[in-house]
Amino acid sequence: MKMNKVTLLLLSSVFVTPAAFAETPNFNYVSGGYLNADLDGDDLNGWTLDGSKLLGDNFFVSGQYKTVGDSEDGLDVDLNWLSAGVGYRTAISESTDFYGLVTYENIETEVSFSGTDLSDDENGYGLSVGVRSMLTDSIEIDGRLSYIDIADDSETAITLGARYYVNTNFSVGTSYTTIDDLDYISLTARYSF
């Protein structure tokens, strides 16, 4: 009987303890990494930088810059996306936050071929809601639903991500975002402060 209690205690500590002691997600960070995009079947590669900073307990500022491009047979295509805004987060459990975000959006496309350069620059806004949760002290998941309106063209975006925290400050992660005919996959390193 005593052996069963010890076994039950050990099993419960393995499966329950990490989530029970997981902290709330950290909204103070900078990150950067590799970015791959699929635009109507065309493969584009580049990089991403983003960051977030809490202003008090619940409000935060957020910014992200993504750039991807490709060159083939003298045709160069680049897509640059800037997103900056303010958000509000609230804890819905000890390890999970719900958040909302209002952003300014800027998308620039550049195409060059045989000495001819064309570019287009459009502005708009985004509205997002999401959930970030620390499943354990070292594993975080993030899901976000966004409405993006740029130059009177609106799209819905879905983002899913996961991070592994090597320690309190350093983590690596991946995310997937789909917006109409554009899909992004990122691999990033993050420093949290």
C-alpha positions in Angstrom: 0.0 0.0 0.0 2.8 2.4 0.9 4.5 1.6 -2.5 1.3 2.6 -4.3 1.2 6.0 -2.6 4.9 6.6 -3.4 4.3 5.6 -7.0 1.3 7.9 -7.2 3.2 10.8 -5.7 6.1 10.4 -8.1 3.8 10.1 -11.1 1.8 13.2 -10.0 4.9 15.2 -9.6 6.1 14.3 -13.1 2.7 15.2 -14.8 1.4 17.9 -12.5 4.3 19.8 -11.0 5.6 21.6 -14.2 2.3 23.1 -15.1 1.5 24.0 -11.5 4.8 25.9 -11.1 4.9 27.5 -14.6 4.9 31.2 -14.6 2.8 33.5 -16.7 4.2 34.3 -20.2 6.8 37.1 -20.3 5.8 40.1 -22.5 9.3 41.7 -22.2 11.5 40.3 -25.0 13.4 40.8 -28.2 13.8 38.1 -30.8 15.0 37.4 -34.3 15.5 34.6 -36.7 14.9 32.9 -40.0 11.7 33.3 -42.0 10.3 31.3 -44.9 7.2 32.4 -46.8 5.1 30.7 -49.4 3.4 33.3 -51.6 1.0 31.7 -54.1 3.4 28.7 -54.4 6.6 30.8 -54.6 9.2 30.1 -51.9 10.7 33.3 -50.3 13.3 33.4 -47.6 14.4 36.1 -45.2 14.5 37.1 -41.6 12.3 38.6 -38.8 12.9 40.8 -35.8 10.3 41.5 -33.1 9.9 42.7 -29.6 7.5 43.5 -26.8 7.7 45.6 -23.6 5.2 45.7 -20.8 4.1 49.2 -19.7 3.0 48.5 -16.1 1.1 45.3 -15.3 -1.1 44.9 -18.4 -0.5 47.3 -21.3 2.4 46.5 -23.7 3.9 47.8 -26.9 4.8 45.4 -29.6 6.7 45.6 -32.9 7.7 43.3 -35.7 9.6 43.6 -39.0 9.6 40.8 -41.5 11.5 40.7 -44.8 11.5 37.9 -47.4 12.7 37.8 -51.0 13.8 35.7 -53.9 15.9 36.1 -57.0 15.5 34.0 -60.1 16.6 34.6 -63.7 17.3 38.3 -63.0 13.9 38.9 -61.3 14.2 40.1 -57.7 11.1 40.1 -55.5 11.1 41.5 -51.9 8.3 41.7 -49.4 8.8 43.8 -46.3 6.2 44.0 -43.5 6.3 46.3 -40.5 3.8 45.9 -37.6 3.8 48.1 -34.5 1.1 48.6 -31.9 -0.2 48.6 -28.4 -1.9 45.7 -26.5 -3.5 44.7 -23.3 -3.0 41.3 -21.5 -4.8 39.8 -18.6 -4.1 36.5 -16.8 -6.8 33.9 -17.2 -4.9 31.4 -15.1 -1.6 31.2 -13.2 0.2 30.3 -16.4 -2.0 31.6 -19.2 -2.7 35.1 -20.6 -5.3 36.4 -22.9 -4.3 39.4 -25.0 -5.6 41.9 -27.5 -3.5 44.1 -29.8 -4.1 47.1 -32.1 -1.4 47.6 -34.7 -0.3 49.9 -37.5 0.6 47.8 -40.6 2.9 48.7 -43.5 3.6 46.4 -46.4 6.2 47.2 -49.1 6.7 45.1 -52.2 9.7 45.6 -54.4 10.3 44.0 -57.8 13.3 44.6 -60.1 14.1 43.1 -63.5 16.6 44.2 -66.1 17.2 47.6 -64.5 13.6 48.4 -64.0 12.5 48.8 -60.4 8.9 48.8 -59.2 7.7 49.2 -55.6 4.4 49.5 -53.8 3.9 50.7 -50.2 0.6 50.3 -48.5 -0.6 51.1 -44.9 -3.4 49.9 -42.7 -4.2 48.5 -39.3 -4.6 45.2 -37.5 -6.7 43.9 -34.7 -5.6 40.7 -32.9 -6.7 38.5 -30.0 -4.6 35.6 -28.7 -3.7 33.3 -25.8 -0.2 32.6 -24.6 0.3 29.8 -22.1 3.3 28.3 -20.3 2.6 24.6 -20.4 5.6 24.0 -18.2 8.5 26.2 -17.0 10.2 25.6 -20.3 7.4 25.2 -22.9 5.2 28.0 -24.1 2.4 27.9 -26.7 0.8 30.9 -28.5 -2.3 31.2 -30.7 -3.5 34.4 -32.3 -6.4 35.4 -34.6 -5.9 38.7 -36.5 -7.9 40.9 -38.7 -5.7 43.0 -41.0 -7.0 45.8 -43.2 -4.4 47.3 -45.7 -5.5 49.7 -48.5 -9.1 48.7 -48.0 -8.3 45.0 -48.5 -9.0 42.9 -45.4 -7.7 39.4 -44.5 -7.9 37.1 -41.5 -4.6 35.7 -40.2 -4.1 32.7 -37.9 -0.8 32.3 -36.0 0.3 29.2 -34.0 3.6 29.1 -32.2 5.7 27.2 -29.6 8.8 28.1 -27.6 11.3 26.1 -25.6 13.0 28.0 -22.8 16.6 27.0 -22.3 16.6 29.2 -19.2 14.5 32.1 -17.9 16.0 34.5 -20.4 16.8 32.5 -23.6 14.4 30.5 -25.7 14.1 29.1 -29.2 10.8 28.8 -31.0 8.8 28.3 -34.2 5.6 29.7 -35.5 3.3 29.3 -38.5 1.1 32.2 -39.8 -1.4 31.9 -42.6 -3.0 34.9 -44.4 -5.0 34.1 -47.5 -2.4 33.1 -50.1 0.6 33.9 -47.9 2.1 31.5 -45.3 5.0 32.2 -43.0 7.1 29.8 -41.0 9.7 31.2 -38.6 12.5 29.8 -36.5 13.6 32.3 -33.9 15.8 32.9 -30.8 14.4 35.1 -28.1 16.0 37.0 -25.2 13.4 37.8 -22.4 14.2 40.4 -19.8 
